[in-house]
Amino acid sequence: MSASINIALIIGSLRTESINRKFAEYIVSQMPDRVNIKEVDIADLPLYNQDYDDTTIDSYERVRQQLKDADAVLIVTPEHNRTMSAALKNVVDIASRPYKESVWTHKKVAVVTASPGSFGGINSGLDVRKSMQMLSAQMMIDPEIYLSRATDSLNEDGSVTELTQKFLQRFASDFVDFAGKLGD
């Protein structure tokens, strides 16, 4: 049996009824039992300010530790104004500081975006990738997931449609392999 894998899940939307949360929950439900997933709560994080680098902020330390402890990070996020959400950018910045103490260095990261619009959050996904590349994270390249018209990928009860389930099942399997699963 393969060793357990610890995944940190970041949902880039603070909305309770976020469509990205629904897709994240489905992806998580497709992970094997040996994968431990812990959502990183980002709603309580003060906006990053470099003046805080020499100060202990409990919520910053909690998030940094969760990300350090993870074998990989799954980011599921909307697009806000053609880029990543402010909440996601904040956690990216917090975890990259203080200088030379970034938790992103060599961290395995995958990003999924979903948007009701035509482009599926592709700009957000590309901006996340750009930031992570600069921070020396190891980005999962394939498959890329940018769910356009994402509300059409949900049934009336909020569950993921069968067609989208197949797509996300492949992603979940590939992500587990990327995160370190060597096979069963």
WOBEL-V424177 format. One record per residue. RES is the residue in one small letter. PHI is phi in whole degrees, -180 to 180 (NA if undefined). OMEGA is omega as a letter, one per 40 degrees, with the letter a starting at -180 (NA if undefined). D_FIRST is the distance of its C-alpha to the first C-alpha in whole Angstrom. Layout:
# WOBEL-V424177
RES_PHI_OMEGA_D_FIRST, RES_PHI_OMEGA_D_FIRST
This chain:
# WOBEL-V424177
m_NA_i_0, s_-72_i_4, a_-66_i_7, s_-70_i_9, i_-124_i_12, n_-103_a_15, i_-115_i_18, a_-96_a_22, l_-107_i_24, i_-115_i_27, i_-103_a_30, g_-77_i_33, s_-112_i_35, l_-92_a_36, r_-66_i_38, t_-61_a_36, e_-99_a_37, s_-60_i_35, i_-67_i_34, n_-64_i_32, r_-63_i_30, k_-63_i_30, f_-69_i_28, a_-61_i_26, e_-62_i_25, y_-67_i_24, i_-58_i_22, v_-60_a_20, s_-65_a_20, q_-94_a_18, m_-80_i_15, p_-65_a_12, d_-59_a_11, r_-77_i_9, v_-95_i_12, n_-100_a_15, i_-114_i_18, k_-127_i_22, e_-74_i_25, v_-91_i_27, d_-77_a_31, i_-111_a_33, a_-69_a_36, d_-98_a_38, l_-81_i_38, p_-64_i_41, l_-57_a_42, y_-63_i_41, n_-145_a_44, q_-58_i_44, d_-60_a_46, y_-82_a_43, d_-60_i_42, d_-100_a_43, t_-122_i_43, t_-92_i_40, i_-115_a_39, d_-54_a_37, s_-66_i_35, y_-63_a_35, e_-64_i_33, r_-60_a_31, v_-65_i_30, r_-59_a_30, q_-67_i_27, q_-60_a_25, l_-71_i_25, k_-61_a_24, d_-72_a_21, a_-83_i_20, d_-75_a_17, a_-156_a_19, v_-125_i_22, l_-108_i_23, i_-109_i_27, v_-121_a_28, t_-146_i_32, p_-83_i_35, e_-113_i_38, h_-118_i_41, n_54_i_44, r_67_i_43, t_-152_i_40, m_-69_i_37, s_-65_i_38, a_-62_a_40, a_-62_i_37, l_-69_i_35, k_-59_i_37, n_-62_a_38, v_-70_i_34, v_-60_a_33, d_-67_a_37, i_-58_a_36, a_-76_i_32, s_-91_a_34, r_-122_e_37, p_-63_a_38, y_-49_a_39, k_69_i_36, e_-124_a_34, s_-61_i_32, v_-82_a_29, w_-79_a_28, t_-57_i_29, h_66_i_25, k_-75_i_24, k_-78_a_22, v_-137_i_24, a_-127_a_24, v_-128_i_27, v_-126_i_28, t_-123_i_32, a_-144_a_34, s_-148_i_37, p_-69_a_40, g_-79_a_42, s_-72_a_42, f_-98_i_40, g_67_i_37, g_78_a_37, i_-58_i_36, n_-64_i_39, s_-61_a_37, g_-60_i_33, l_-67_i_35, d_-69_i_37, v_-62_i_33, r_-59_i_32, k_-61_i_35, s_-63_a_35, m_-65_i_31, q_-62_i_32, m_-64_a_35, l_-90_i_33, s_67_i_31, a_-77_i_28, q_-97_a_25, m_-87_i_26, m_-73_a_24, i_-93_a_26, d_-137_e_25, p_-84_i_26, e_-88_a_28, i_-123_i_29, y_-131_a_32, l_-81_i_33, s_-87_a_37, r_45_a_39, a_-61_i_36, t_-65_i_38, d_-74_i_38, s_-92_i_34, l_-119_i_34, n_-75_a_36, e_-57_a_39, d_-84_i_36, g_91_i_34, s_-78_a_31, v_-77_i_30, t_-65_a_32, e_-59_i_30, l_-61_a_31, t_-71_i_29, q_-57_a_26, k_-61_i_25, f_-63_a_26, l_-73_i_24, q_-64_i_21, r_-62_i_21, f_-59_a_21, a_-58_i_19, s_-64_i_16, d_-65_i_18, f_-66_i_18, v_-61_i_14, d_-61_i_14, f_-61_a_17, a_-72_i_16, g_137_i_13, k_-69_a_10, l_-101_i_9, g_117_a_8, d_-111_NA_6
